[in-house]
Amino acid sequence: MKIDTQILENQQARLKVEFDADLMNDAKQRAARKIARQTKIPGFRPGKAPYGVVVRTVGEAAIVEEALEILIDNQYPKIIEESKLHPYGPGQLENVVSFDPPIMEFLVPLEAEVTLGDYKAIRIPYELSAVSEDDVDQVIADLRERKAILEPVERPAQVGDQVFIRLSGERLDTPEGESPLLVTDRPMPVIIGGANDSSPAGEWPFPGFSLALIGMASGEEKTITHTFADDSAYTSLQGKTAQFSITVEEVKARTLPELDDAFAQSVGEYDSFSALRDEIRNSLETERKEDTDSEYHDKIAEKLFEIATWKYPPQMLEHEIEIFQDQLENRLSQQNIDMETYLKIRKLDEAGLKEEITPLAEERMKRTLVLMEIARLEDIKVSEEELQAESMRTLDQLSHMMPADKVRKTLTDEFIHGMIGNIGADLLIKRTWEYLHTIASNTAQAETVSAATEETPKKKRTKKKADES
């Protein structure tokens, strides 16, 4: 077997392989026997028809097609081994150059290659803001609002009331050809003064809208005019004037519960109001650290992208795009939305969706490649105990989320094997982020970690020299 290897620019290899004629002849004989077993040939038992009879029955082309499949299945692993390539995935037969002698061309995707640059020199300040008492108070205020008692009243609305209205609105300076309508007879509840502010900035349709309801009683109507600020969150309405018509349907007084142990117990399994505050503070601190870490890792990734280079086959990106789309479909299915409906809502076709997804998938793929290469160089690993514990925790969660019959159908050996592989990769990436975080934040441990990991590349270089010698 003769192999001519051509490495292409897109991280693929084209192999031109000349097989021994005996291999092709043997594959054709085996193909004929296989076809004879599967085809009813008069006068012969299954698989016993001579080669010539099989050729006359099904034609030479059918035998050659089957023979090619047999030959490739048997010889492809040897081709890869002799070519000393490191494939990303299975190659494909690209061309049959000739049958005499048997010469074929294969296109083989190669493993990605990443050149990292000096990632240990990355330094980015890490700033984690503390959770304040005001932050805790805001959460408690929101919980308190949800527990408010509403009672209908026969008086004009005042600050703190919840007023049920119908709202219509239109622009007064609409350009020709555009609809002036902003909202048409929309029912909505409004808390006057918002939940915790006498003039909340986040009110809709504009800040301070609820204050216009003060003094209005059930059945009353009012028309107000508002000019949106130049820095309004609604960019299309910045500096524009609109007129809103309000009809009050009902006014309800709101009574907020006392902030005591009974309130805490109504919210959840808390012994005291103090325990509720502690739990809220801990949750906010965890959430803030996770958000801060995520943003910090994005900054590290930007620096890594500036100094790293990648070479990867197109098949790798296509696979990542497929994963990205599958994950999107899963998220949509949880919202009872199918892909066809989603595309209609977004006014996209499949090609448009792929175009939108591709840069996101490519960035995620590149980030994963960088992290995996750093993990390899720094010999970052996940222990079997940690992998087993996380896998058992995930399986336990899945078993509680699904009915018993669905659990049995879903948790197949193949599913579990794939799940464990994904969990292992996620844990490895997590460990690698922790390493990069320590280095980039330039904390007291940074030099210690850097010095400890410096030995790994040296050992690999030594081993390489030993292998070469």
Buried (B, 14 or more C-beta within 10 A) or exposed (E): EEBEBEEEEEBBBBBBBBBEEEBBEBBBBBBBBBBBEEBEBEEBEEBEBEBEBBBEBBEEEBBBEBBBBBBBEEBBEEBBEBBEBEBBEEBEBBEEEEBEEBBBBBBBBBBBEBEBBEBBEBEBEBEEEEBEEEBBBBBBBEBBBEEBEBEEBEEBBBEBBBBBBBBBBBBEEBEEEEEEEBBEEEEEEBBBBBBEEEEBEEBBBBBBBBBBBBEBBBEBEBEBEBBBEEEBEEEEBEEBEBBBBBBBEBBBBBEBBEBEBEBBBEBEEBEEBEBBBEBBBEEBBEEBEEEBBEEBBEBBBEBBBEBBEBBBBEBBBBBBBEEBBEEBBEEBEEEEEEBEEBBEEEEBEEEEBBEEBBEEBBEEBBBBBBBBBBBBBBEBEBEEEBBEEBBEEBBEEBEEEBEEEEBEEEBEEEEBEEBBEEBBBEBBBEBBBBBBBBBBBBEEEBEEBBEEBEEBEEEEEEEEEEEEE
